[in-house]
């Protein structure tokens, strides 16, 4: 059977790197070894050290390819930096003064950012005939509001509406840092921090509960659906008007 492509939301951190290693080596029962791996690195406009993820990838790819027995078994790797800053702004930053009171005064900046990343990834996967999207969300980081069940369930449902399957293959297995480190080190790969860009909001405090996250997604996901539909139909003006800027 012909192998299909898959995409990974790739931050350069240990969990997304582990997904890349699994895809390269076929070391997961959750998804088949692909023909091409599309590593989608998202730019939200708020991160520093932009070269870190690609530098970690280049080293890791060399290590993995050296361990694979036959050249024709090595999936092709494509690394792409995709800008989703405009979506991020529209989903939160432009109107956070209006949005926070609607959602119990909670800071949902990271939920908005991840929603924008997934929307951009769906558009990429459709345009490039990539049927499967992987995200390295993990149980050990479930305190992040964008790595909760309610977020993952709604993102999976959004993806399905556009013919894309989004899965979280290491969510349960990587319930502690020790598990992911063991997997990476067993392959000779870097297993600690330093591979991600450093986002301005990455340590932002939030006390948002799942009901706050769900309420936000119930409002925003229909807008994201409309935006994607306009983009797919080349209705550029209509797409831009879904998320108008906060100031002209």
Secondary structure, DSSP 8 states (H G I E B T S, - for coil): -----EEEE--SSHHHHHHHHHHHHT--SSS---SEEEEEEEE-S-EE-TTHHHHHHHHHHHHHHHH-S-GGGS-EEEEEEEE-HHHHHHHTGGGHHHHHHHTTT---HHHHHHHHHHHHHHHHHHHTT--EEE----GGGTTSGGGSHHHHHHHHHHHHHTT-EEE-TTTTT-SSHHHHHHHHHHTT---SS-SS-EETTTT------HHHHHHHHHHHHHHHHHHHHHHHTT-HHHHHHHT--S--
